[in-house]
Amino acid sequence: MERFPPIEPFESGMLEVGDGQRIYWEASGNPDGRPAVVVHGGPGSGSTPGRRRLFDPEAYLIVQFDQRGCGRSTPHAGDPATDLSANTTHHLVADMERLREHLGVERWVLWGGSWGCTLGLVYAERHPERVRALVLASVTMTRPADVHWLYHEVGRYFPEQWERFRDGVPEGERDGDLVAAYHRMLNESPDTAVRERAARDWCRWEDDLLSNEEGWQPNPRYEDPAFRMAFARIVAHYFRHGAWLDDGQIPARRGPAGRDPRRPDPRPVRPGRPGRHRLAAGQGVAGRPAAPGRHGPRRRPGDDQAHP
């Protein structure tokens, strides 16, 4: 896919969202552009510079944020002592609203990838008046059947790799729910070695799932122990609990239905309309002028290879 050139954020910050959580956010592109928010995947992947290259920086104000426990948000789930009880789908939806209000954005285009599709759809259902349009990639609904497929049924296509993943849990749990078993090891075991081994095995399976794609290479972010632990802990936490969603909570989980006029307008967006948010030119956050984000790339190894 052809992307726009790399750009740097012109503004960033940490937003207090309650429960002792601070969410990292950043804005790039055109301060006067149409607001768009990027909802990253995982859950627990964190946002990456490559995602903002999907947007025309002359037309869009691009907002990115790291969901609770990952990326540059704190406390970080890479620390096994970090409690995940205040890290649920509903907390993340509330965080997105706080961020929108903090930035003074009235409505935004929502881009979601993989898990970000699920979170984006839940947000759009709850706050339809705040969503101008939805752009969804690598669509997943995080239904129990989807999770079971990913960590059990897909093994038929990668038998050797799946057996290795299955054998990462105690023998007595290998014929049961592997997600539940890994969740217990990652989030409940007092043994540091058990947690670290489970995180490595989980991330190796995530890598194996993509290994038949053209040009595939192992994801270098999985070599970072803190990233690996945070990612595995958060994914297992969400998937073990069904993302705290009922099958009928969002339309795509309950089947086709007629369009509700209260929902986001699906018509194409015409970019370039001047923004009326606090990040518009001359209205930087906390009263500081918003400087153009036209500096050189600040890419980290593996940024664009992250879990969507």
Secondary structure, 3 states (H helix, E strand, C coil): CCCCCCCCCCEEEEEEEECCEEEEEEEEECCCCEEEEEECCCCCCCCCHHHHCCCCCCCEEEEEECCCCCCCCECCCCCCCCCCCCCCHHHHHHHHHHHHHHHCCCCEEEEEECHHHHHHHHHHHHCHHHEEEEEEECCCCCCHHHHHHHHCHHHHCCHHHHHHHHCCCCHHHCCCCHHHHHHHHHHCCCCHHHHHHHHHHHHHHHHHCCCCCCCCCCCHHHHCHHHHHHHHHHHHHHHHCHHHCCCCCCHHHHCCCCCCCCCCCCCCCCCCCCCCCCCCCCCCHHHCCCCCCCCCCCCCCCHHHCCC
